[in-house]
């Protein structure tokens, strides 16, 4: 709750963001325009780099050392995909562990009382295909995962006591 209060909801910022949102969504879905083309370029070259560092990656937050340059001469420091980012920086074993943990948790939270938590986690995982982890959002995501885990234990306790 405190995190939500700390998020700035200034009217002019929100109106500007909502007015540009439809263009950003359509550009992101079609993968056209500068952002879409660069993402595809980054993904393709990250996958090529992954072939050399597949087991344990190149190190957390170290993609910049792969010296990947975009067509407009920008140095790439993020994979712009959560799953590729984990695979290239920490390896496929870390990606498998992360996904196993999340899917196990999702399976436990998919019930009547945990549906909202399930939906929040699922939405975050879907946006992860075209985005990176953001420091300001990660605590909220992990809090939601904690709520999901608490909900799954609560549901287990209720079923045992009946």
VMD Tcl script that builds the backbone (N, CA, C; Angstrom):
set m [mol new atoms 486]
animate dup $m
set s [atomselect $m all]
$s set {name element resname resid chain x y z} {
  {N N UNK 1 A 0.817 -1.182 0.000}
  {CA C UNK 1 A 0.000 0.000 0.000}
  {C C UNK 1 A 0.868 1.255 0.000}
  {N N UNK 2 A 1.943 1.213 0.756}
  {CA C UNK 2 A 2.834 2.366 0.824}
  {C C UNK 2 A 3.452 2.642 -0.545}
  {N N UNK 3 A 3.802 1.575 -1.260}
  {CA C UNK 3 A 4.399 1.743 -2.580}
  {C C UNK 3 A 3.432 2.462 -3.511}
  {N N UNK 4 A 2.163 2.111 -3.446}
  {CA C UNK 4 A 1.178 2.764 -4.298}
  {C C UNK 4 A 1.041 4.243 -3.971}
  {N N UNK 5 A 1.180 4.584 -2.718}
  {CA C UNK 5 A 1.092 5.987 -2.317}
  {C C UNK 5 A 2.304 6.764 -2.819}
  {N N UNK 6 A 3.455 6.105 -2.853}
  {CA C UNK 6 A 4.676 6.782 -3.272}
  {C C UNK 6 A 4.766 6.994 -4.779}
  {N N UNK 7 A 3.970 6.278 -5.553}
  {CA C UNK 7 A 3.994 6.428 -7.007}
  {C C UNK 7 A 3.359 7.768 -7.373}
  {N N UNK 8 A 4.055 8.575 -8.158}
  {CA C UNK 8 A 3.510 9.902 -8.491}
  {C C UNK 8 A 2.362 9.807 -9.489}
  {N N UNK 9 A 1.204 10.300 -9.107}
  {CA C UNK 9 A 0.026 10.298 -9.965}
  {C C UNK 9 A -0.365 11.734 -10.321}
  {N N UNK 10 A 0.567 12.477 -10.823}
  {CA C UNK 10 A 0.249 13.844 -11.227}
  {C C UNK 10 A -0.629 13.795 -12.465}
  {N N UNK 11 A -1.634 14.620 -12.492}
  {CA C UNK 11 A -2.639 14.593 -13.550}
  {C C UNK 11 A -2.019 14.751 -14.939}
  {N N UNK 12 A -1.122 15.711 -15.111}
  {CA C UNK 12 A -0.570 15.954 -16.441}
  {C C UNK 12 A 0.299 14.797 -16.925}
  {N N UNK 13 A 0.994 14.139 -16.006}
  {CA C UNK 13 A 1.810 12.987 -16.386}
  {C C UNK 13 A 0.908 11.841 -16.817}
  {N N UNK 14 A -0.131 11.576 -16.056}
  {CA C UNK 14 A -1.039 10.480 -16.383}
  {C C UNK 14 A -1.777 10.744 -17.691}
  {N N UNK 15 A -2.233 11.969 -17.922}
  {CA C UNK 15 A -2.934 12.288 -19.166}
  {C C UNK 15 A -2.010 12.138 -20.365}
  {N N UNK 16 A -0.763 12.601 -20.225}
  {CA C UNK 16 A 0.196 12.454 -21.317}
  {C C UNK 16 A 0.450 10.981 -21.606}
  {N N UNK 17 A 0.621 10.192 -20.554}
  {CA C UNK 17 A 0.911 8.771 -20.731}
  {C C UNK 17 A -0.262 8.052 -21.381}
  {N N UNK 18 A -1.482 8.339 -20.922}
  {CA C UNK 18 A -2.648 7.688 -21.507}
  {C C UNK 18 A -2.844 8.097 -22.963}
  {N N UNK 19 A -2.515 9.339 -23.319}
  {CA C UNK 19 A -2.690 9.780 -24.702}
  {C C UNK 19 A -1.690 9.113 -25.639}
  {N N UNK 20 A -0.512 8.762 -25.160}
  {CA C UNK 20 A 0.487 8.121 -26.011}
  {C C UNK 20 A 0.430 6.598 -25.940}
  {N N UNK 21 A -0.389 6.071 -25.056}
  {CA C UNK 21 A -0.414 4.637 -24.809}
  {C C UNK 21 A -0.853 3.825 -26.019}
  {N N UNK 22 A -1.875 4.252 -26.734}
  {CA C UNK 22 A -2.370 3.460 -27.863}
  {C C UNK 22 A -1.311 3.331 -28.949}
  {N N UNK 23 A -0.581 4.400 -29.225}
  {CA C UNK 23 A 0.490 4.335 -30.215}
  {C C UNK 23 A 1.608 3.408 -29.788}
  {N N UNK 24 A 1.955 3.452 -28.506}
  {CA C UNK 24 A 3.010 2.585 -27.988}
  {C C UNK 24 A 2.595 1.119 -28.047}
  {N N UNK 25 A 1.343 0.845 -27.714}
  {CA C UNK 25 A 0.856 -0.534 -27.739}
  {C C UNK 25 A 0.853 -1.075 -29.158}
  {N N UNK 26 A 0.316 -0.305 -30.107}
  {CA C UNK 26 A 0.254 -0.793 -31.486}
  {C C UNK 26 A 1.651 -0.970 -32.071}
  {N N UNK 27 A 2.584 -0.078 -31.742}
  {CA C UNK 27 A 3.958 -0.212 -32.215}
  {C C UNK 27 A 4.627 -1.437 -31.601}
  {N N UNK 28 A 4.365 -1.671 -30.322}
  {CA C UNK 28 A 4.962 -2.818 -29.645}
  {C C UNK 28 A 4.416 -4.142 -30.119}
  {N N UNK 29 A 3.099 -4.197 -30.384}
  {CA C UNK 29 A 2.485 -5.447 -30.832}
  {C C UNK 29 A 2.929 -5.793 -32.241}
  {N N UNK 30 A 2.959 -4.803 -33.121}
  {CA C UNK 30 A 3.332 -5.069 -34.509}
  {C C UNK 30 A 4.844 -5.177 -34.684}
  {N N UNK 31 A 5.602 -4.782 -33.673}
  {CA C UNK 31 A 7.065 -4.770 -33.703}
  {C C UNK 31 A 7.585 -3.949 -34.875}
  {N N UNK 32 A 6.859 -2.890 -35.205}
  {CA C UNK 32 A 7.287 -1.974 -36.256}
  {C C UNK 32 A 7.838 -0.715 -35.612}
  {N N UNK 33 A 8.431 0.111 -36.432}
  {CA C UNK 33 A 8.994 1.344 -35.910}
  {C C UNK 33 A 10.357 1.078 -35.311}
  {N N UNK 34 A 10.964 2.137 -34.829}
  {CA C UNK 34 A 12.325 2.036 -34.317}
  {C C UNK 34 A 12.421 1.093 -33.122}
  {N N UNK 35 A 11.481 1.195 -32.190}
  {CA C UNK 35 A 11.544 0.359 -30.984}
  {C C UNK 35 A 11.386 -1.114 -31.327}
  {N N UNK 36 A 10.438 -1.432 -32.196}
  {CA C UNK 36 A 10.204 -2.827 -32.560}
  {C C UNK 36 A 11.360 -3.431 -33.326}
  {N N UNK 37 A 11.886 -2.688 -34.304}
  {CA C UNK 37 A 13.012 -3.187 -35.090}
  {C C UNK 37 A 14.243 -3.395 -34.223}
  {N N UNK 38 A 14.489 -2.478 -33.315}
  {CA C UNK 38 A 15.657 -2.626 -32.455}
  {C C UNK 38 A 15.501 -3.799 -31.500}
  {N N UNK 39 A 14.286 -4.019 -31.003}
  {CA C UNK 39 A 14.067 -5.174 -30.115}
  {C C UNK 39 A 14.363 -6.469 -30.854}
  {N N UNK 40 A 13.846 -6.590 -32.066}
  {CA C UNK 40 A 14.090 -7.812 -32.842}
  {C C UNK 40 A 15.585 -7.985 -33.078}
  {N N UNK 41 A 16.271 -6.917 -33.435}
  {CA C UNK 41 A 17.718 -6.958 -33.637}
  {C C UNK 41 A 18.417 -7.417 -32.358}
  {N N UNK 42 A 18.041 -6.835 -31.231}
  {CA C UNK 42 A 18.653 -7.190 -29.945}
  {C C UNK 42 A 18.381 -8.649 -29.611}
  {N N UNK 43 A 17.140 -9.106 -29.804}
  {CA C UNK 43 A 16.806 -10.500 -29.499}
  {C C UNK 43 A 17.629 -11.454 -30.359}
  {N N UNK 44 A 17.712 -11.178 -31.666}
  {CA C UNK 44 A 18.461 -12.058 -32.569}
  {C C UNK 44 A 19.924 -12.150 -32.154}
  {N N UNK 45 A 20.524 -11.028 -31.862}
  {CA C UNK 45 A 21.942 -11.033 -31.512}
  {C C UNK 45 A 22.191 -11.556 -30.094}
  {N N UNK 46 A 21.233 -11.385 -29.218}
  {CA C UNK 46 A 21.360 -11.962 -27.877}
  {C C UNK 46 A 21.317 -13.481 -27.963}
  {N N UNK 47 A 20.449 -14.006 -28.817}
  {CA C UNK 47 A 20.370 -15.462 -28.999}
  {C C UNK 47 A 21.681 -15.988 -29.577}
  {N N UNK 48 A 22.277 -15.253 -30.525}
  {CA C UNK 48 A 23.583 -15.664 -31.065}
  {C C UNK 48 A 24.644 -15.678 -29.963}
  {N N UNK 49 A 24.625 -14.671 -29.114}
  {CA C UNK 49 A 25.574 -14.583 -28.007}
  {C C UNK 49 A 25.319 -15.692 -26.983}
  {N N UNK 50 A 24.064 -16.064 -26.829}
  {CA C UNK 50 A 23.683 -17.107 -25.873}
  {C C UNK 50 A 24.299 -18.457 -26.233}
  {N N UNK 51 A 24.534 -18.688 -27.508}
  {CA C UNK 51 A 25.146 -19.950 -27.940}
  {C C UNK 51 A 26.529 -20.146 -27.321}
  {N N UNK 52 A 27.202 -19.054 -27.015}
  {CA C UNK 52 A 28.549 -19.137 -26.441}
  {C C UNK 52 A 28.543 -19.168 -24.913}
  {N N UNK 53 A 27.482 -18.639 -24.305}
  {CA C UNK 53 A 27.426 -18.525 -22.839}
  {C C UNK 53 A 26.154 -19.169 -22.289}
  {N N UNK 54 A 25.721 -20.266 -22.857}
  {CA C UNK 54 A 24.411 -20.831 -22.539}
  {C C UNK 54 A 24.319 -21.393 -21.123}
  {N N UNK 55 A 25.364 -21.961 -20.600}
  {CA C UNK 55 A 25.261 -22.667 -19.320}
  {C C UNK 55 A 25.116 -21.721 -18.133}
  {N N UNK 56 A 26.041 -20.798 -17.989}
  {CA C UNK 56 A 26.044 -19.928 -16.814}
  {C C UNK 56 A 25.990 -18.444 -17.160}
  {N N UNK 57 A 25.828 -18.113 -18.422}
  {CA C UNK 57 A 25.672 -16.730 -18.842}
  {C C UNK 57 A 26.960 -15.934 -18.767}
  {N N UNK 58 A 26.840 -14.639 -19.026}
  {CA C UNK 58 A 28.015 -13.766 -19.013}
  {C C UNK 58 A 28.125 -12.974 -17.719}
  {N N UNK 59 A 27.179 -13.181 -16.816}
  {CA C UNK 59 A 27.203 -12.501 -15.523}
  {C C UNK 59 A 26.050 -11.528 -15.393}
  {N N UNK 60 A 25.503 -11.402 -14.188}
  {CA C UNK 60 A 24.368 -10.497 -13.978}
  {C C UNK 60 A 24.687 -9.065 -14.414}
  {N N UNK 61 A 23.780 -8.503 -15.160}
  {CA C UNK 61 A 23.872 -7.120 -15.650}
  {C C UNK 61 A 25.159 -6.870 -16.429}
  {N N UNK 62 A 25.601 -7.882 -17.193}
  {CA C UNK 62 A 26.861 -7.772 -17.931}
  {C C UNK 62 A 26.687 -7.864 -19.438}
  {N N UNK 63 A 25.480 -7.747 -19.945}
  {CA C UNK 63 A 25.267 -7.840 -21.387}
  {C C UNK 63 A 26.039 -6.751 -22.129}
  {N N UNK 64 A 26.260 -5.642 -21.487}
  {CA C UNK 64 A 27.001 -4.544 -22.121}
  {C C UNK 64 A 28.403 -4.985 -22.531}
  {N N UNK 65 A 28.975 -5.970 -21.834}
  {CA C UNK 65 A 30.310 -6.450 -22.160}
  {C C UNK 65 A 30.314 -7.369 -23.372}
  {N N UNK 66 A 29.129 -7.740 -23.855}
  {CA C UNK 66 A 29.026 -8.503 -25.094}
  {C C UNK 66 A 29.290 -7.638 -26.308}
  {N N UNK 67 A 29.403 -6.331 -26.096}
  {CA C UNK 67 A 29.704 -5.340 -27.134}
  {C C UNK 67 A 28.741 -5.424 -28.315}
  {N N UNK 68 A 27.480 -5.579 -28.012}
  {CA C UNK 68 A 26.437 -5.620 -29.029}
  {C C UNK 68 A 26.000 -4.195 -29.338}
  {N N UNK 69 A 26.093 -3.799 -30.602}
  {CA C UNK 69 A 25.717 -2.450 -31.034}
  {C C UNK 69 A 24.489 -2.536 -31.937}
  {N N UNK 70 A 23.549 -1.621 -31.734}
  {CA C UNK 70 A 22.365 -1.557 -32.593}
  {C C UNK 70 A 22.740 -0.878 -33.910}
  {N N UNK 71 A 21.861 -0.965 -34.915}
  {CA C UNK 71 A 22.148 -0.301 -36.199}
  {C C UNK 71 A 22.352 1.213 -36.078}
  {N N UNK 72 A 21.833 1.838 -35.021}
  {CA C UNK 72 A 22.039 3.282 -34.868}
  {C C UNK 72 A 23.163 3.571 -33.861}
  {N N UNK 73 A 24.073 2.605 -33.719}
  {CA C UNK 73 A 25.285 2.739 -32.897}
  {C C UNK 73 A 25.023 3.015 -31.424}
  {N N UNK 74 A 24.064 2.318 -30.854}
  {CA C UNK 74 A 23.846 2.362 -29.411}
  {C C UNK 74 A 24.316 1.041 -28.823}
  {N N UNK 75 A 25.024 1.124 -27.730}
  {CA C UNK 75 A 25.498 -0.070 -27.045}
  {C C UNK 75 A 24.339 -0.690 -26.275}
  {N N UNK 76 A 24.135 -1.986 -26.458}
  {CA C UNK 76 A 23.019 -2.689 -25.823}
  {C C UNK 76 A 23.453 -3.189 -24.451}
  {N N UNK 77 A 22.671 -2.840 -23.419}
  {CA C UNK 77 A 22.991 -3.324 -22.077}
  {C C UNK 77 A 21.891 -4.204 -21.505}
  {N N UNK 78 A 20.752 -4.300 -22.175}
  {CA C UNK 78 A 19.634 -5.137 -21.729}
  {C C UNK 78 A 19.068 -5.896 -22.924}
  {N N UNK 79 A 18.539 -7.084 -22.681}
  {CA C UNK 79 A 18.001 -7.917 -23.755}
  {C C UNK 79 A 16.583 -7.521 -24.159}
  {N N UNK 80 A 15.933 -6.660 -23.409}
  {CA C UNK 80 A 14.552 -6.227 -23.669}
  {C C UNK 80 A 13.593 -7.410 -23.723}
  {N N UNK 81 A 13.879 -8.401 -22.916}
  {CA C UNK 81 A 13.054 -9.585 -22.736}
  {C C UNK 81 A 13.556 -10.216 -21.440}
  {N N UNK 82 A 12.690 -10.318 -20.456}
  {CA C UNK 82 A 13.111 -10.827 -19.147}
  {C C UNK 82 A 13.753 -12.209 -19.265}
  {N N UNK 83 A 13.168 -13.064 -20.083}
  {CA C UNK 83 A 13.623 -14.446 -20.180}
  {C C UNK 83 A 14.971 -14.544 -20.890}
  {N N UNK 84 A 15.139 -13.776 -21.964}
  {CA C UNK 84 A 16.443 -13.724 -22.626}
  {C C UNK 84 A 17.491 -13.094 -21.714}
  {N N UNK 85 A 17.082 -12.087 -20.966}
  {CA C UNK 85 A 18.005 -11.412 -20.039}
  {C C UNK 85 A 18.537 -12.397 -18.992}
  {N N UNK 86 A 17.656 -13.198 -18.427}
  {CA C UNK 86 A 18.094 -14.186 -17.433}
  {C C UNK 86 A 18.989 -15.225 -18.085}
  {N N UNK 87 A 18.595 -15.703 -19.275}
  {CA C UNK 87 A 19.376 -16.734 -19.961}
  {C C UNK 87 A 20.775 -16.240 -20.315}
  {N N UNK 88 A 20.887 -15.028 -20.866}
  {CA C UNK 88 A 22.200 -14.540 -21.302}
  {C C UNK 88 A 23.067 -14.107 -20.129}
  {N N UNK 89 A 22.483 -13.605 -19.063}
  {CA C UNK 89 A 23.313 -13.119 -17.959}
  {C C UNK 89 A 23.589 -14.178 -16.901}
  {N N UNK 90 A 22.658 -15.128 -16.712}
  {CA C UNK 90 A 22.857 -16.132 -15.661}
  {C C UNK 90 A 22.790 -17.565 -16.171}
  {N N UNK 91 A 22.450 -17.754 -17.441}
  {CA C UNK 91 A 22.458 -19.071 -18.044}
  {C C UNK 91 A 21.094 -19.742 -18.064}
  {N N UNK 92 A 21.025 -20.810 -18.853}
  {CA C UNK 92 A 19.748 -21.505 -19.015}
  {C C UNK 92 A 19.336 -22.251 -17.751}
  {N N UNK 93 A 20.297 -22.636 -16.919}
  {CA C UNK 93 A 19.941 -23.297 -15.665}
  {C C UNK 93 A 19.198 -22.327 -14.743}
  {N N UNK 94 A 19.643 -21.088 -14.695}
  {CA C UNK 94 A 18.958 -20.065 -13.892}
  {C C UNK 94 A 17.580 -19.773 -14.470}
  {N N UNK 95 A 17.477 -19.703 -15.794}
  {CA C UNK 95 A 16.184 -19.460 -16.431}
  {C C UNK 95 A 15.221 -20.601 -16.124}
  {N N UNK 96 A 15.697 -21.830 -16.210}
  {CA C UNK 96 A 14.853 -22.981 -15.898}
  {C C UNK 96 A 14.402 -22.940 -14.438}
  {N N UNK 97 A 15.296 -22.605 -13.533}
  {CA C UNK 97 A 14.940 -22.516 -12.110}
  {C C UNK 97 A 13.905 -21.429 -11.865}
  {N N UNK 98 A 14.100 -20.266 -12.471}
  {CA C UNK 98 A 13.176 -19.133 -12.329}
  {C C UNK 98 A 11.789 -19.506 -12.846}
  {N N UNK 99 A 11.739 -20.077 -14.044}
  {CA C UNK 99 A 10.444 -20.447 -14.631}
  {C C UNK 99 A 9.774 -21.569 -13.848}
  {N N UNK 100 A 10.549 -22.527 -13.369}
  {CA C UNK 100 A 9.980 -23.613 -12.559}
  {C C UNK 100 A 9.343 -23.067 -11.291}
  {N N UNK 101 A 10.047 -22.157 -10.625}
  {CA C UNK 101 A 9.519 -21.535 -9.415}
  {C C UNK 101 A 8.222 -20.788 -9.711}
  {N N UNK 102 A 8.230 -19.971 -10.763}
  {CA C UNK 102 A 7.046 -19.166 -11.080}
  {C C UNK 102 A 5.854 -20.023 -11.487}
  {N N UNK 103 A 6.083 -21.033 -12.322}
  {CA C UNK 103 A 4.961 -21.867 -12.750}
  {C C UNK 103 A 4.423 -22.715 -11.606}
  {N N UNK 104 A 5.298 -23.148 -10.713}
  {CA C UNK 104 A 4.841 -23.868 -9.530}
  {C C UNK 104 A 3.959 -22.972 -8.675}
  {N N UNK 105 A 4.390 -21.738 -8.498}
  {CA C UNK 105 A 3.620 -20.771 -7.720}
  {C C UNK 105 A 2.306 -20.421 -8.416}
  {N N UNK 106 A 2.351 -20.253 -9.730}
  {CA C UNK 106 A 1.122 -19.949 -10.478}
  {C C UNK 106 A 0.106 -21.078 -10.346}
  {N N UNK 107 A 0.591 -22.289 -10.421}
  {CA C UNK 107 A -0.316 -23.438 -10.315}
  {C C UNK 107 A -1.003 -23.465 -8.947}
  {N N UNK 108 A -0.269 -23.078 -7.909}
  {CA C UNK 108 A -0.837 -23.069 -6.559}
  {C C UNK 108 A -1.816 -21.921 -6.347}
  {N N UNK 109 A -1.611 -20.799 -7.045}
  {CA C UNK 109 A -2.470 -19.632 -6.809}
  {C C UNK 109 A -3.699 -19.619 -7.692}
  {N N UNK 110 A -3.782 -20.525 -8.643}
  {CA C UNK 110 A -4.945 -20.509 -9.532}
  {C C UNK 110 A -6.122 -21.176 -8.827}
  {N N UNK 111 A -6.775 -20.392 -7.992}
  {CA C UNK 111 A -7.981 -20.838 -7.303}
  {C C UNK 111 A -8.898 -19.634 -7.163}
  {N N UNK 112 A -10.025 -19.840 -6.550}
  {CA C UNK 112 A -11.021 -18.768 -6.472}
  {C C UNK 112 A -10.510 -17.546 -5.711}
  {N N UNK 113 A -9.878 -17.755 -4.582}
  {CA C UNK 113 A -9.429 -16.611 -3.783}
  {C C UNK 113 A -8.143 -15.996 -4.318}
  {N N UNK 114 A -7.343 -16.765 -5.019}
  {CA C UNK 114 A -6.069 -16.249 -5.509}
  {C C UNK 114 A -6.091 -15.800 -6.948}
  {N N UNK 115 A -7.271 -15.675 -7.544}
  {CA C UNK 115 A -7.330 -15.350 -8.967}
  {C C UNK 115 A -6.715 -13.993 -9.290}
  {N N UNK 116 A -6.959 -12.997 -8.471}
  {CA C UNK 116 A -6.401 -11.668 -8.734}
  {C C UNK 116 A -4.874 -11.698 -8.662}
  {N N UNK 117 A -4.342 -12.403 -7.696}
  {CA C UNK 117 A -2.888 -12.537 -7.581}
  {C C UNK 117 A -2.347 -13.289 -8.790}
  {N N UNK 118 A -3.039 -14.356 -9.188}
  {CA C UNK 118 A -2.657 -15.119 -10.380}
  {C C UNK 118 A -2.628 -14.210 -11.605}
  {N N UNK 119 A -3.663 -13.383 -11.764}
  {CA C UNK 119 A -3.753 -12.489 -12.919}
  {C C UNK 119 A -2.619 -11.467 -12.918}
  {N N UNK 120 A -2.258 -10.949 -11.748}
  {CA C UNK 120 A -1.168 -9.971 -11.672}
  {C C UNK 120 A 0.166 -10.613 -12.059}
  {N N UNK 121 A 0.415 -11.811 -11.567}
  {CA C UNK 121 A 1.660 -12.501 -11.905}
  {C C UNK 121 A 1.686 -12.840 -13.389}
  {N N UNK 122 A 0.579 -13.358 -13.906}
  {CA C UNK 122 A 0.507 -13.717 -15.323}
  {C C UNK 122 A 0.716 -12.493 -16.216}
  {N N UNK 123 A 0.124 -11.369 -15.856}
  {CA C UNK 123 A 0.296 -10.140 -16.645}
  {C C UNK 123 A 1.756 -9.701 -16.651}
  {N N UNK 124 A 2.406 -9.791 -15.506}
  {CA C UNK 124 A 3.819 -9.416 -15.436}
  {C C UNK 124 A 4.660 -10.342 -16.316}
  {N N UNK 125 A 4.353 -11.634 -16.284}
  {CA C UNK 125 A 5.121 -12.589 -17.080}
  {C C UNK 125 A 4.908 -12.378 -18.571}
  {N N UNK 126 A 3.711 -11.993 -18.970}
  {CA C UNK 126 A 3.438 -11.725 -20.386}
  {C C UNK 126 A 4.198 -10.483 -20.846}
  {N N UNK 127 A 4.158 -9.404 -20.056}
  {CA C UNK 127 A 4.873 -8.196 -20.461}
  {C C UNK 127 A 6.381 -8.422 -20.482}
  {N N UNK 128 A 6.831 -9.452 -19.792}
  {CA C UNK 128 A 8.248 -9.763 -19.762}
  {C C UNK 128 A 8.821 -10.179 -21.100}
  {N N UNK 129 A 7.955 -10.548 -22.044}
  {CA C UNK 129 A 8.444 -10.915 -23.369}
  {C C UNK 129 A 8.975 -9.710 -24.144}
  {N N UNK 130 A 8.536 -8.512 -23.813}
  {CA C UNK 130 A 8.957 -7.324 -24.557}
  {C C UNK 130 A 9.522 -6.233 -23.646}
  {N N UNK 131 A 9.868 -6.586 -22.429}
  {CA C UNK 131 A 10.326 -5.573 -21.488}
  {C C UNK 131 A 11.427 -6.152 -20.615}
  {N N UNK 132 A 12.018 -5.305 -19.800}
  {CA C UNK 132 A 13.053 -5.741 -18.868}
  {C C UNK 132 A 12.549 -5.535 -17.446}
  {N N UNK 133 A 13.235 -6.153 -16.499}
  {CA C UNK 133 A 12.910 -5.912 -15.095}
  {C C UNK 133 A 13.298 -4.486 -14.744}
  {N N UNK 134 A 12.396 -3.793 -14.087}
  {CA C UNK 134 A 12.630 -2.406 -13.700}
  {C C UNK 134 A 12.757 -2.361 -12.185}
  {N N UNK 135 A 13.793 -1.704 -11.709}
  {CA C UNK 135 A 14.098 -1.678 -10.279}
  {C C UNK 135 A 12.904 -1.205 -9.456}
  {N N UNK 136 A 12.161 -0.237 -9.929}
  {CA C UNK 136 A 11.021 0.293 -9.172}
  {C C UNK 136 A 9.869 -0.699 -9.092}
  {N N UNK 137 A 9.768 -1.606 -10.049}
  {CA C UNK 137 A 8.656 -2.558 -10.096}
  {C C UNK 137 A 8.992 -3.875 -9.393}
  {N N UNK 138 A 10.248 -4.257 -9.374}
  {CA C UNK 138 A 10.632 -5.560 -8.824}
  {C C UNK 138 A 10.181 -5.787 -7.381}
  {N N UNK 139 A 10.295 -4.824 -6.468}
  {CA C UNK 139 A 9.796 -5.081 -5.113}
  {C C UNK 139 A 8.297 -5.392 -5.096}
  {N N UNK 140 A 7.541 -4.696 -5.928}
  {CA C UNK 140 A 6.097 -4.955 -5.993}
  {C C UNK 140 A 5.849 -6.367 -6.506}
  {N N UNK 141 A 6.582 -6.773 -7.540}
  {CA C UNK 141 A 6.425 -8.119 -8.094}
  {C C UNK 141 A 6.742 -9.183 -7.044}
  {N N UNK 142 A 7.823 -9.005 -6.305}
  {CA C UNK 142 A 8.188 -9.995 -5.294}
  {C C UNK 142 A 7.217 -9.984 -4.112}
  {N N UNK 143 A 6.647 -8.837 -3.803}
  {CA C UNK 143 A 5.603 -8.782 -2.770}
  {C C UNK 143 A 4.381 -9.564 -3.228}
  {N N UNK 144 A 4.009 -9.405 -4.494}
  {CA C UNK 144 A 2.869 -10.155 -5.041}
  {C C UNK 144 A 3.174 -11.651 -5.024}
  {N N UNK 145 A 4.411 -12.038 -5.341}
  {CA C UNK 145 A 4.779 -13.456 -5.256}
  {C C UNK 145 A 4.662 -13.961 -3.823}
  {N N UNK 146 A 5.063 -13.140 -2.863}
  {CA C UNK 146 A 4.912 -13.509 -1.454}
  {C C UNK 146 A 3.457 -13.666 -1.062}
  {N N UNK 147 A 2.609 -12.764 -1.550}
  {CA C UNK 147 A 1.168 -12.890 -1.297}
  {C C UNK 147 A 0.617 -14.170 -1.906}
  {N N UNK 148 A 1.101 -14.506 -3.090}
  {CA C UNK 148 A 0.657 -15.739 -3.740}
  {C C UNK 148 A 1.053 -16.953 -2.914}
  {N N UNK 149 A 2.274 -16.947 -2.426}
  {CA C UNK 149 A 2.736 -18.061 -1.600}
  {C C UNK 149 A 1.936 -18.148 -0.308}
  {N N UNK 150 A 1.687 -17.014 0.328}
  {CA C UNK 150 A 0.883 -16.997 1.556}
  {C C UNK 150 A -0.526 -17.493 1.281}
  {N N UNK 151 A -1.098 -17.086 0.154}
  {CA C UNK 151 A -2.437 -17.537 -0.212}
  {C C UNK 151 A -2.467 -19.043 -0.435}
  {N N UNK 152 A -1.427 -19.582 -1.065}
  {CA C UNK 152 A -1.410 -21.025 -1.309}
  {C C UNK 152 A -1.300 -21.798 0.004}
  {N N UNK 153 A -0.519 -21.292 0.966}
  {CA C UNK 153 A -0.440 -21.943 2.272}
  {C C UNK 153 A -1.763 -21.823 3.024}
  {N N UNK 154 A -2.417 -20.682 2.896}
  {CA C UNK 154 A -3.711 -20.479 3.548}
  {C C UNK 154 A -4.743 -21.456 2.989}
  {N N UNK 155 A -4.750 -21.627 1.668}
  {CA C UNK 155 A -5.685 -22.568 1.043}
  {C C UNK 155 A -5.384 -23.999 1.480}
  {N N UNK 156 A -4.107 -24.345 1.615}
  {CA C UNK 156 A -3.728 -25.683 2.057}
  {C C UNK 156 A -4.188 -25.922 3.488}
  {N N UNK 157 A -4.006 -24.936 4.361}
  {CA C UNK 157 A -4.438 -25.063 5.755}
  {C C UNK 157 A -5.945 -25.215 5.858}
  {N N UNK 158 A -6.697 -24.478 5.022}
  {CA C UNK 158 A -8.155 -24.587 5.054}
  {C C UNK 158 A -8.602 -25.978 4.628}
  {N N UNK 159 A -7.947 -26.537 3.630}
  {CA C UNK 159 A -8.365 -27.854 3.161}
  {C C UNK 159 A -8.020 -28.938 4.180}
  {N N UNK 160 A -6.957 -28.744 4.960}
  {CA C UNK 160 A -6.592 -29.723 5.968}
  {C C UNK 160 A -7.527 -29.690 7.171}
  {N N UNK 161 A -8.062 -28.510 7.495}
  {CA C UNK 161 A -8.883 -28.398 8.692}
  {C C UNK 161 A -10.333 -28.819 8.463}
  {N N UNK 162 A -10.731 -29.007 7.243}
  {CA C UNK 162 A -12.130 -29.378 6.969}
  {C C UNK 162 A -12.375 -30.836 7.154}
}
mol reanalyze $m
mol bondsrecalc $m
mol representation Tube
mol addrep $m
